[in-house]
């Protein structure tokens, strides 16, 4: 029996009609929460984003950081 793990891929979805930004997995041993904190250094909105996933595709596992935009006032 051969056991293999699928690579993880992360997507940052800004929520302003922009296309998602694909972010590579920095370390397969990191938890999703740790990866989220790491990416929040460059994309601060990710720190409060909702995480969708895992979404299993044939050759990878996807996680999406979805930003919720609300109205002020």
C-alpha angles and dihedrals in degrees: 000000000000119000119195133169124227117237116251121234124191127207127199110209108194093193098223095105089276121137116259116265114230113225122191122234106263093201128355090215094060120100118243089250091055092048089050091053091048094051091046088071089070098025108035093186089067090070090074098030124122115243118227116193174315091253109178118217124177095266106018147024116240130208121186125205102207120195118214112213116202134181122260122225 
